[in-house]
Amino acid sequence: MGSVITASVPLMEPPGWATAQRALFDLLDHAWRRFADDFTDSDGRLRYAGGLGSRDGADDFYETFFNWPQLYLLGGHEDLLAQSERHWEGVTRQLTELGMLRDEYERGYDWFHQGESLLLFYFLCMAAPGRWKHRARRFADLYVDPRHGNYDPEHRIIRRPHNGSDPDRRGLFDGDAYPWLPQEARTYGFPLEWTLPDGADAPPLDRDPRLGDEMRRRIGSGDTAVNLAASGLVLNALMLTGDPRYRDWIAEYVDAWRDRATVHGGILPDNVAPDGTVGGLLDGRWYGGHYGWSWPHGWYSVGHAAMVAALAGAAATGDDSCLDLVRPTLDEIISHGKIMTFMEADSSLRSKWTVQLREDVTTPTLHVPFRYADRGWFDYNPMLMAVPIALWHHSASAADRERLERLRSASGYDWRTVRPFRNKEEAGHEEPWFAFLTGDAPDYPERILAVAQAQVRHRLARMERYRGTDVPEADIHLWQQSNPVVTEALVQLTWGGPQVIYNGGLQQARVRYYDAVARRPGLPSSVAALVSCVDPEATVVDLVNLDPEGARSVIVQAGAFAEHSIRSVRHTKCENPTWIGGLYDYGHGQPVVTSAMVRVGGPWLGVELPRSTRIRLTLRLDLHSRPPSYRTPFDDPGTEETS
């Protein structure tokens, strides 16, 4: 495995973050068991007696459990992995019975929702790669192998916005019109607004040209920008198998969209006709595609899919210029920013921001446009930080860091503020985490762990209220809203990474851990970890063994997928036990802490933690110096797959 060092600094007063972190692990272990008992059957499926009346819904079943194997990877209880696998298997059978899947995969739906569905699958692949490799290859081949009907290599496009395992599922809906509810129409408007003549009265929804034949004809075929999230599925297969076909497909598909953006001044278009032309079905418009710039979410869907693809391209090819798929578009929407209060904005995401901003909804701050249509930029919101944070975390570049500082300077609210909420993405605390990493919010670990505890306890109360509910189709989000597993705080604090990009991303992390004795991923019991700096020249990790009797053995991995190398580590040590004092001393002295440096030269570092000890590691990393893979420190070096 490489170098092994032993902690020798005594743990005198356990830091608050360490005890709070272990308490959160304990609470989460109780909470997920309660949820499984209250809402699922013995085979892992959700308790649901209804049907699904449209193509929507498969994502909501899988999303309920998306971060359960992620918690296992962080150090959750050993039986959580088997439980997570049981839920995937049970939900997959359930959705097959409901007509949503074929051969265990989505028959055909947009990638805004497919990406949400697949997070559970990706984390299972990460946790148990050997058991999930066959499915990962089979699912990725739906896109990489043109024989499945999804990919057109001549035009470098995914052939339709709704795609998956069923090539006969065409268009965007199964009836006469897109099933757009009045409340959704009021919130997000309509696709193809310009197909209704100016001044014309809106017809009934089932005869509205913005939802019927025109929608089917103009945006029901060809490629759309949210399909970029499919690159995450292919990257997952590449890391499991090493098959160069997957690398080549990612490079080809990401480059195709980069070329289209370059033609449009760097701004990523959202639609490509079947003949490969941008705007070919929309009278030349670069905007207006399905789940694109005009409808329904704009940057919220386009930006996240592009970020998934940019990171996949960089990981697969080793070429960080793939990040330029995102940067020019991100800077473009920032350039149109305005200072206003949220209450003055035309945001379509009001329920999201009123909870996330709380009292600062009346504070003037930078808002950027999320959508573009014939009338120009609109739908102003505070900046969603997932994309700029992901860029900086991957690149560690001065330019990506400077963008974050500019966004912070333009913000009217204090980035150090930690607000109590848990949104759909189980994210949203990127600003105070960044402030902590820059040294401005030293109490962030304790505060975010307290917020996480509060959210778990809130979900437990909600579970008690709704236990035994006969869930109607309209309320299937109840399961997501009751899922008590929260992982954002643990991801940030222990892995030194942002929460996964929700619409189909793969995990980012500066470091990850394995229990060397149990030979499994995650922190061992009684061990807490804190990453307080992610600078490649000085990635700082504190490890604490709270157990007063037992030793622990930890393996520190550089990167979520062992993609970084640890050049060297400087670590704290205490060689003189005189701090214990004499037999008749009523107190103790202060340990004399010094440091030593060890060269490593690989992705893994062993750390022995005797009882009641702590150690600070200052890692010098070479970022992205190794191909990312699902290899573990326990694998035989000679068994790595290359095909």
N, C-alpha and C positions, 0 to 999 in steps of 0.2 A: 504493500500500500504506500510505503514511503515513510517520511519522518514521523516520529511520535515524541511528544513532549509531555511532561507531567506537571500539573499545577501544584504549587507549594505555598501560595499565599493563603493564610488562614481566613476563613469566613467568620468574622466576628459579629457584625450587625448585618443581617441579610438586607440588601437594598429593597425598598418598597416595590420596585418594578418586578423583582424576582419572585417575591411571595405572591404578588398580585397575578403574575403570569401563570404560576402553577395553580393558583386558585381558579383561574379561568379555565384551564384544562380540565380540572375536576368538575366544574359546573357544566361544561360542555358535554362531558361524558354522561352525566346524569340527563342532560336535556335531550340529546339525540335518542337515547333509549326511550324516554317518555314519548317523543314524537312517533317513533316506530310502533310503540304499543298502541297509541291512540288513533293513528291515522292509516296504518298499513296492515295488510293481511300477512299470513305466514309466508307466502311466496314472494313478498316484497312489493306487490302492487299496492297502489293507493285505493282506499275504500271509496269506490265511485260506481254507482249503478246506472248512470245516464249514458247518453251517446255524445257524439261530436257532430254538430250540424254543418260544419264548414271545414276548410283545410286547416284552420287555426286550432291550436290546442296541444299538439304534441310537445311543443317546447315547455309548456306549463307543467307537464307531468315530470319531465326530466329535471327542469330547473329546481324543483323542490329539493333535490339532493345534490345540487351541483358542487357544493363545497364540502361534502362529507368525506370523500377520499382526500381532498386537500387537507382537512383537519388531521386525517391519519398521517399524511406525509409530514405534517408539522410536528407530530408526536402524540396524536390522539391514541386512544386505547387500541390495543392490537386487534380486537375483534371488530373494530369499525370498518376495516377493509372488507372482510367477508360480508358484513351488513350492507355496505355500499354496493358491492357486486350483486348481492341479492336484490337490491332495489332496482338496479339497472335491468337485470334479467326479468324481474316481475313486471316492471313498467313496460319493457319492450314487448312482452307477451300481451299485456293489456292493450297497448296501442295497436298491435297487430290485429287483435280481435276487433278493435274499433275502426279498422280500415285505414289507419294512418300510415302504416309501415308496410314495406315489402322487403323480405330478406333482412329484417332487423334494421332497416334504414328508412328514413323519411321518403315517402313516395315522390313528393315534389312540392317544395315550398321555398320561400325566399330565404336568403342567407342571414338576414337580420335575425330571424327566428331560428334557423338551423344552427347558427353559431351559439345561440343560447342553449339549445338542446345538447350540443356536443361537449360542453364544459365538463359534465359528469364523466363522459367517456374519456376525454383527454386526461383527466386526473387519475382515472383507473389505469390507463396505459402507463402513466408515470409511476404509479404505485406498484403495479404488478405487470411489467412489460411482457414477460413471457406468456402470460395467460391471455393477453389481449392483442398480441401481434397479428394473429391471423385476421381478426376482424378489422384491425387498423388498415392492413394492406387491402382487404376486400373493399372497404369503404372508400379509400383513396383512389382505387382503380376505377370507381364510378366516374371519376373526373379525368384521371390521367390516361385511361384507355379509351380512345374515341369510339370503340365498338359499343360502349354503353349509351351513346347518344347524347351525352352532356357537353362534350368538348369538340370544337371545330378547330383543328390545328392549322388549317389554311388561313383563317382569319384571326386566329388566336383569341377566340371568344368562347365563353360558356353560352350555349345556344339559347337559353331562355331564363327569365327571372325566377320561375318556379322550376326547380330541378331536383334530381335525386335518383331513386332507384327504379322509378317507373317512367320509361320514356314515352308512354302513351298519355301521361298527365300533362296536358297542354294548357296554355293560357293562365289566367290568374284566379279563376273561380269556376264553379261547376254549374251554376244556374245562368240566368239571363243577365244578372248584374252583380257587381262586386258587393259583398255583404257589409256595406258601410252603414253603421248605426248613426242616427241623428246626433247623438252626443259626440261621436267621433268627428262627424262632419263639422259641428260647431267648433270643436277644438283644433282640428288640423286642416279644415277645408277639404277641397276635392282635388283629385288628380286631373290634369288636362283642363284646367279652368277656362282656357281660351277656346275650348270647343263649344261653350255656351255663349251665344251672341251677347254683346253688351246690352244691358237693359232688359234682357229676357227674364221672365219669371222662372224660378227654379222648378222643374217638373218633379213629380214623385221620384223617389230614389230608384225604384225599379225600372224607370224609363228615362233616367238622366243620362245623356250622352257621355258625361264625365265618369260614369260608372258602368257603362254597358259596352256596346259594340266598339265605340271609339277607343275605350280603354283596352279592350281585347286586341284590337288591330294595331294600336300604336305602341303600347308598352307591354304587351303580352308575349313578345318574342324578342330575340336578340339578348345582348349582354347588358348587365347593369352593374354599377360600381360596388354594390354590397356583395356581389358574387366574389369579390376579392377575398372575402373571409374564407373561401374554400381553400386558400393556400395554407391555412392552419391545419386542416385535415391532412393535406399532403405532407406538410412538414412533420407532423406526428408520425406518419408512415416512414418518412426518410430517417428519422432518428431511431425508430425501432428496427429498421432493416438495413440501412445504408445503401439501399438500391438507388443508383444514380438516375434512374428514370424519374424519380420524384424530385430530385434536385433540378433536373433539366426542365421539368414541367413548371416548377415554381419560377425559375429564371425566365422562361418564355412568357408566362402569363403576367408576371409583374412587369417585365420589360414592355409588354404590349400596352399596358395601362400607363406606364411612364411615357411612352412615345406619344400616346394620345394627349396626355397632360402637357407635354412640351409644345405640341402644336397649338394648344390653347393658352399659351403664356404661363404654363406651370400649374394652372388650375385644373384639378382633376374633373373631367366630365363624368356624367352619371349614366350615359346610355350609348350603346353601339348597336346599329342595325344588323340583321343577319348577314349583310354583305360586307360588314366590317367598317362601315362609315359611322362616325359620331353624328348623332342627330338625324340619321337617315330615315327614321320613322316619325320624327317630330319636327319636320319642316326646318331642319338645320339647327335646332336648339341643342346646345351641349348639356342642357338641364331638362328635367321633366321626366326622367326614367323612374321605374318602379323603385320605391324606397330610396329615392334620390334627392336631389337638391330642392325640388319644389314641394314634394309630398312623400310621406307625411312628416319626416323628421330632419331632413337635411344633414347638417354636419353630425348630428347625433348618430346617424346610421352610416353615412358615407365616411366620415372621419375615422370612426372606430374600425370599419372594415379595411380601410386603407392602411391603418396602423398595424393591423394583424398581418396584412400582406407585406408591408415594408419590413417588419421584424422577421417574417418568414423568409423573405428574399435575402436579407442580410445574413441570417443564420445558415441558410442553405448554401449560399455562394461565397460567403466571407466578404462580400462587397457591401460596405456600409453606405455606398451611394444609393442603395435601394431606399434608404430613409428619405431621399428626395422625392419619392412618391407622395410624401405627406407635407414636407416642410413648406414648399411654396404656397400650397392651399391654406395651410394653417396661418401663415403670415398674411395671406390675402384677407382672410376674414378678420384677423386682428386689425389690419389697416382700416377697416370699415367700422371699428369700434366706436362707441359713444359712451360718455359718462351720463348715467341716469340712475334713478332708483328702480328696483325691480317692479315696483307698483306702477311705474310709468311705461314699462316695456310691453311689447306685443307678444310675449312669450307664449308658446303653445304647451309649455312644460310647467305650468303653474304649480301643480301638486308636488312636483319634485323640488322646486326651489323654495317654496314657502316653508317647507320643513328643513331644508338644508341651510337656508339663510336665517330663518327665525326672525329675530329682532332687526336684522340688517336688511330686511326687505325694503326699508325706508331709507337706507344709507346709499347715497350716490356712489356708484362704482362702475367699472368698465363692463359694458355689455357688448357682445359681438353678434353678428347675424348668423343664424344657423341655416337659413334657407334663401333660395334665389328663384325668381320666376320672371315673367315678362315685366313686372313692375320693379324689378331690381332686388336688392338685398332686403330681407325682412326677418321676422321672428328673432328678436334680440333676447339674448340670455347672458348671464355670467359665463365666463369660460369654463367648460368642463375640462378638468385638469388631467384626465387620464392620458390623453395623447401627448401634450407637452412634457409630462412627467416621464412617460414611457420613452420618448425620444432621448431625453437627457440621461435617463438611467442606462439605456443601451450604449449611447455614444460616449458619455462622459466628456462631451466636447464643450469648449468655452462658449460657443455660439448657442447651443441648446440650453446651457445654464443661464446665459445672459437673457434669453427670451423669458425664462421663468422669473428672473429678477425684474424685468420690465413689466410683466403681468402683475407681479406683486406690488410694484410701485404704483401701478394704475388702479389697484384695488382700494376701494374705500373702506373695506372691513379688514380687521386684524387677522392675518394669516395664522397667528398663534392660537386663535380661538378654537376650542374643541367642542363641537356641538353634538348633542345626543340624538342621533338618528341612525336608522339602518335602511338604506334604499334598496331598490331591486338588485343593483349591481353589487351590494355589500361592499361598497367603496364610498368615496366622497370626502375622505379626510386627508387628501393629498397635500393640501396647503399647510396644515399644522405639522404634518410629518416632514415636509420640506423645511419648514422653519426649525424643527428639531435638528435635522441633519446639518443645518447651517449654524447651529449653536445658539439660536434665538429662543428656543422653547425647551429648556432642560427638564421641565416637569411633564413633557408630553407623554412619556411611557406610562406613568401612573394615571394620567388623565384619560388616555385612550383605552387603557385596560378597565378603568372604572366605567366608562361609557359602554364598552363591550359587555361587561357584567350586567349593566342596566338593560341592555337590549335583549340579552338572553332571558333575564327574569321577566321582561315584558312579554316575550314570546311564550314563555311558560304559562303566564296568566291567560294569554289569548288562546293557547291550546286547551286550557281547562274550560274556557267559555264555549269553544266550538267543538269540543270532543263529542262524537256521536251525531254530528250534523249530517243530514242527507244533502250532500253538496249538489246544487243544480249546475248545469253547464255554464251559466253566466257567472258563477262564483268560483270557478276552479282555481282562481288565484289565491283562494283561502290557504291552500297548502304552502305556497311560497311565503305568504304573509305570516304564516305560523312557524316556518322553519326556524328552529332556535339556534342553529349552528352559525356562529359569527367567526370569521377568520381574518378580516382585514387587519386588525391590530396585531395579530400574531405574525402575519406575513410581513408587515412593515418592520416590526421590532426584532423578530428572530432571523428572518431571511434577508432583511435589508432590501426589500423589493416592493414595488407597488402591487396592489391587488390585480389579478388577471383582468385583461380587457374583456368585458363581459360578453360581447357578441362574437365569440369564437377565438379568443386569444389563447396563447400558451404562456405558462408562468414565466415571469422574470424574477431573478433573485441574484444578489451578490454572493451569498453563501447558502448552503443547505447542510443538513446534518443527518447522520446515521447513528443508530445505537450499535456499537461494535460488538456487544455481547449477544444481543437478540438478533443481530444481523438483519435489521429492518430499517427503513427510513424513519426519520424523525428524532426529536430529542428524547433521550431516556427519561424515565420518571425521575422526579426531584431535581432535574436540571433545567435551568432557565438560561436564556440567551438574549443578548441585546446588541444590535448593530447600531452604532451611533455615528458612523461615518462611512460613506461609500466611495470615497476618493480612491481610485485604483492604486495610488502610491501609499495610501494609508487607510485601508478598510479596517475599521476598529470593531472588534467583537469581544464582548464580555461573556464568559461562561461561569456559572455558579452552580455548585452541587450543594443543595440544601439538606441532603440526607446526613444526619448526624452519625450514622453507623456505617453505611455502605458506600463503596467506591462506584464510580461510573466511568464508562469508556465511550468517548464521542469521536466520531470522524467528521471533520469539517470538510465540506466539498465546495470548491470555488465554482459558483454559477448554478443555475437551476438544473442544467444538463451537463455539468462538468466541462463547460465550454471555456472556462478561464483556467489559467495556471497560477499557482502560488509560487512566486519567485522566491520569497523569503518571508519569515515571520519574526517579529520582535515580540517577546512575551515577558510578562511580569514573573518574578520569582522571589522567594523568601527562603534563604538558606539557614538563617540563624534562629533557633527556637527560643531565644532568651525572652521573647515577649511573654512567655507563659509565666515567668516569675518564679520565686521560691515558694517553699511549702507554706510559709506563714505570711505571704503577701495577700492582701485583701483585694487586690485588683490585678490587672494585667498591663503589660507594656504595649507599646505600639510596634507591630511587626515592621521590620526594615525591608522595604520592597525595592528591589533592583530589577534589572531586565537583562535579557540575553537574546541573541539573534541566531536563528537557525535557517539554513538554506533548504528549500523544499524541492522546487522544480517539478511540480506535478499538480493535479487537481485536488488531491486529498491530503489531509493532515490529521494524524491521530492525536487526541488529547486525553490523557488519563487524569481523572478528577478524583483524588482521594476524598474521603468524607469531609464535609464542611470546608471545602476549599473553593477558591475562585481564581480566575486567570483572565488577563486581558491580552488579546491577540491583536497585533497591528500587522495586517497582511499587506504585502506588496504584490499586486496582481498584474498579470498580463491578460488583458481582456480579450476575449474571442480569439484565443490563440489555439484552440482545439475544436474539431468538429463537434457540435452538440450531439449528444446521444443519451440513451437511457441506460447506459452502462453504470454499474455500481462498483464501489470499492471491493465488493465480495466476488466479482466475476473473475474468472480466469482470463488473464490478458490475451490468451491465444484463441478465445472463443468469440471474439467480436465479429459480428456478421458484416459482410461487405456486399451481399447481394440478396 
